[in-house]
Amino acid sequence: NVFLVDKSLPALLCDTFMPGGSRWEQKLSEATHILLMKVQNSRSSIGAYKVKHPKIAEETLNQAINSGQTMSGIIENFLKCSMFKERSFAVKYLMEMTDQIFKRRTWKPRSQQVEHRKKKRPTVDDDPKDDGDEDRETFSALVQRIITDEGCEAAVRVLGIWYEVKKQLQQRLFPRSYHDDPMIWQQVARIYMYAEKYAEAHHWADEALSLCIKENSYLLDTKGHIYKAEFVALTKKDTYDQQSVTDIALKAIDIFRRGQNANKTEKSGFNTAPYFGELFMSFNLFRLVYNSTSHDKNMLREFLLTGQDPPHFVLEVWGRYTEQLRCQVLNIRNTMDYLSEIQTIYKEDDEMATFDSEF
């Protein structure tokens, strides 16, 4: 209840895992009744248990940590305990709840949500770490706590253990429909991205994508965001290689466009992230091109907008990328038109205002 405040543990699980079977409730001490309360659970007619208040759950956990254990150590011991080896269907519920602890991102405090919405959305200048659902935290409460207290490698280690435990559970419980969970490796990729370890982030993003039967727009968006974060980090330096930065930007754009195509065949709903990712990269790439030349900027603009023969200085600086840059202008317009059409349907037109003015 520290990490899933509103969740309760079905009594079925307790009957399975506690000594004495269904009679365990009769052996609870008075102190236990102070900590726990019985509630109705939608998945079970016999009720469920939860800690009476999140503060009590937090204090109980803190006392365990203060006794010399680390959060990652507590979670690691939990994942390796005998409960996950039980031959009972109750393990399915345990697996689902554990997965939620690792994945469910909590809502930010309402004051932060309101403050964010007061601001105009300067999407073309946003740091890539601010992307996504702005009202949610970056990671689940558990993963974020481990990162904050122990570092990203501890969080990665625990997620790796959970991947193996979940894999074994699914093979045992659902042998015919078993599949690996790419979203665990997606989290690992995002952890490394935020730690600015881009080589590791790309590796685990690719690992997540390799587990999918068909392309997934959310995983491709994560891959694109790693390129995007790398691009932003490089362009903030005093000096950088323009060819390398351009190559990263075009790779990001290509990944975001793949994400757009993948989303068109998905049943999970419209995913705008790859579209805004492409626009972010396109505008910032053209801004880079525009600001990096001391030659006639009107000639550059005419080349990009009309497709006339490129000025000699464009060829000298951008070489093999020249035609890709020109074609991307048309891609931007097509993407903006598509988003405007979709957002008109969903009445969210304010999202496009910044891009329209920048274009």
Helices and strands as residue ranges (DSSP letters): E 9-10, H 11-17, G 21-27, H 30-35, E 36-41, E 44-51, H 54-66, H 71-79, G 82-85, H 90-103, E 105-107, H 110-118, G 123-125, G 128-130, E 136-140, H 141-150, H 152-173, H 182-194, H 198-210, H 217-235, H 242-263, H 273-291, H 297-306, H 312-318, G 319-321, H 322-345, G 349-352, H 353-358
